[in-house]
Amino acid sequence: MTAFRTKSRAAILAVALVGVFLLGIPVAEAHTFTASSTISIHYVDGKFQGRVRSSRPRCEKRLVKVFKARPDRPDIFIGQDRTNDNGRYRIPKPPRIKGKFYARATRRSGGHYPHKHRCRPALSRIIEAP
């Protein structure tokens, strides 16, 4: 019986020492970053194209939506695309739709707990397309 108590106390002491030792080892700390974004839009050869830029590199593969701007009425959704690794997108313009258009990059949130990565949404300038 005495040998059992001694072994169990030794095991508890060993676990406690390992815990104290692990507290001294530096580990990767949790972080959350929020990156701002900008988006450009151009009309070239029947397509809207542009680029989403961000202050942080983990904001690639963003969803971009193009809308037709209409004053005093809801805007019309034209199309969407996901950016490539360089942040570029390309969306064809439907025929017979003229007017003013803009692009919107959606917000992106990712990463694994406890590392959070947030990319803010972006809104382009309004352009005229024939």
matplotlib code that plots the C-alpha trace (Angstrom):
import matplotlib.pyplot as plt

x = [0.0, 2.8, 4.5, 1.3, 1.1, 4.7, 4.2, 1.0, 2.7, 5.7, 3.3, 1.5, 4.8, 6.0, 2.9, 3.2, 6.9, 6.0, 3.3, 5.7, 8.3, 5.7, 4.8, 8.3, 8.3, 7.3, 4.3, 2.6, 0.3, -3.2, -3.9, -6.6, -5.8, -8.2, -7.0, -8.4, -9.1, -9.5, -11.1, -10.7, -13.0, -12.5, -14.6, -12.6, -13.8, -17.3, -16.0, -15.7, -12.3, -10.2, -8.2, -8.7, -5.8, -5.2, -2.7, -2.3, -1.4, -4.1, -7.0, -6.9, -9.8, -12.3, -15.8, -16.4, -19.9, -20.7, -23.9, -25.6, -26.1, -29.7, -30.6, -33.6, -34.1, -32.4, -29.2, -29.2, -26.9, -24.9, -22.5, -19.8, -16.4, -13.8, -10.4, -7.3, -4.1, -3.1, -6.5, -7.7, -11.3, -13.2, -17.0, -18.7, -21.3, -24.7, -25.6, -28.0, -27.4, -25.9, -25.3, -23.2, -21.6, -19.6, -17.9, -18.0, -15.6, -17.2, -15.9, -13.7, -13.1, -10.8, -8.1, -8.3, -8.9, -7.1, -5.7, -8.4, -8.0, -10.6, -10.6, -12.8, -15.3, -14.4, -16.4, -15.1, -15.8, -18.7, -17.9, -19.9, -20.1, -21.8]
y = [0.0, 2.4, 1.6, 2.5, 5.9, 6.7, 5.8, 7.9, 10.8, 10.5, 10.5, 13.6, 15.3, 14.4, 15.8, 19.0, 19.4, 18.9, 21.5, 24.0, 23.3, 23.8, 27.2, 28.4, 27.5, 30.3, 29.5, 31.2, 33.8, 34.2, 37.2, 38.9, 41.2, 43.3, 44.4, 47.2, 46.7, 48.7, 47.6, 49.0, 48.5, 49.0, 48.2, 46.5, 44.5, 43.8, 42.8, 44.4, 43.7, 45.0, 44.1, 43.9, 45.1, 44.6, 45.7, 42.1, 39.1, 36.7, 38.5, 36.6, 34.6, 37.4, 37.4, 40.4, 41.5, 44.0, 46.1, 48.6, 51.9, 53.3, 56.5, 56.3, 52.6, 49.3, 48.6, 45.6, 42.7, 42.0, 39.2, 37.9, 36.3, 35.2, 36.8, 34.9, 34.8, 38.3, 39.8, 40.1, 39.5, 39.5, 39.6, 39.8, 42.5, 41.4, 42.8, 45.7, 47.0, 50.5, 52.9, 53.3, 50.4, 49.7, 46.7, 45.5, 43.1, 41.2, 40.8, 37.8, 36.2, 33.2, 31.5, 29.0, 29.7, 31.5, 33.2, 35.3, 37.1, 39.6, 41.5, 44.5, 44.9, 47.4, 49.5, 50.8, 54.1, 54.3, 54.0, 54.5, 51.5, 51.6]
z = [0.0, 0.8, -2.5, -4.3, -2.6, -3.4, -7.1, -7.4, -5.7, -8.0, -11.0, -9.8, -9.2, -12.7, -14.3, -12.3, -13.3, -17.0, -16.7, -15.1, -17.9, -20.6, -19.2, -19.9, -23.6, -25.9, -28.1, -31.0, -29.7, -30.9, -33.1, -35.1, -38.0, -40.1, -43.5, -45.5, -49.2, -52.4, -55.7, -59.2, -62.2, -65.9, -69.0, -71.7, -74.7, -73.3, -69.9, -66.5, -65.1, -62.3, -59.2, -55.5, -53.4, -49.7, -47.1, -46.1, -48.3, -46.9, -48.7, -52.0, -53.5, -52.8, -54.3, -56.5, -57.6, -60.3, -60.1, -62.4, -60.5, -60.6, -58.8, -56.5, -57.3, -56.2, -58.1, -60.6, -60.0, -63.2, -62.4, -60.0, -60.1, -57.6, -57.7, -58.6, -56.5, -57.9, -57.0, -60.6, -61.7, -65.0, -65.4, -68.9, -69.4, -70.7, -74.1, -74.4, -70.8, -70.7, -67.9, -64.8, -63.0, -59.9, -58.3, -54.8, -53.1, -50.3, -46.8, -46.1, -42.8, -42.4, -40.4, -37.7, -34.1, -32.4, -35.6, -37.2, -40.6, -41.7, -45.0, -45.1, -48.0, -50.8, -53.2, -56.5, -58.3, -60.7, -64.4, -67.6, -70.0, -73.5]

ax = plt.figure().add_subplot(projection="3d")
ax.plot(x, y, z, "-o")
ax.set_aspect("equal")
plt.show()
